Amino acid sequence: MDPSEIRKKIDRFRVLVIGRANAGKTTILQRVCNTRDNPEIYNSAGEKINTAVLIASTERGEHDIENEMVFRSNPGFIFHDSRGFEAGGESEFDKVKAFITSRSKESRLTNQLHAIWYCIPMDEACRSFTKGEIKFFSQCDTGSIPVIVLFTKFDALYDDAYTRLKSEGASMEEAEEQAPKRAEDLFAMGPQLRFLYHSKYLQRPPKCHICLPNMDKDDADCGPLIERTAGTLDNEVLKQLFVSTQQTNLEVCMKYAVER
């Protein structure tokens, strides 16, 4: 089906983004939509919400997962934000679970949830999974909606990799150059991924994961996130919609155009 025909039927690609306030969610969404501007927020009725009203509600601890975040630079994406379960405890988890269930029952594909990005920041020493994250991956049934874990702020692991390389005899220049690759290798063999995919406590692991370093920089590359997300979509129509909506990775567009 032609992308223009798909867009007439589905309109926009809808993503739920989960993660607490310091997880780097907004920065990643800005990269995906190729902008530095903040998103506009709309309520479930499609009415734009005044920023001052939104800030006041947030300060009172109020948060509506039904609100839609849209960036002017790429209105083809609709993002829903969950604060992460530490922020609201049991009630926030129940809201997310109910939201996923509700969207799954929508008859129109355009109103359904198409993907979930779960952001986990890596800028804490000896980062392990929180109780909220364990609860999500053990109890939250997302059905056919793919979940991709985004290990954000991954560059926080570079210092440890640099130190290891130096202790092995590498020069400062060599250690600095090799630190990103060493950090990825160490992480790939580390306890976080073993627990995420092979723990008996997590009955609902994600479809895949992606490590995202330096997303706050102007030359940040979100291409791997785009490609990984496209690869998780089993619905060919949704895959074509996602690929045609994203504007940051021409290679992905060309790849799926050839495959069609």
Buried (B, 14 or more C-beta within 10 A) or exposed (E): EEBEEBBEEBBBBBBBBBBBEEBBBBBBBBBBBEBEEEBBBBEEEEEEBEEEEBEEBEEEEEBBBEBBBBBEBBEBBBBBBBBBBEBBEEEBBEBBBEBBBBBBEEEEBBBBBBBBBBBBBBBEEEBEBBEBBBBBBBEBEBEEBBBBBBBBBBBBBBEBBBEBBBEEEBEEEBBBEBBBEBBBEEBEEEEBBEBBBEBEEBEEBBBBBBBBBBBEEEEBBBBEBBBBBBBBBEBEBBBBBBBBBBBBBEEBBEBBEEEE
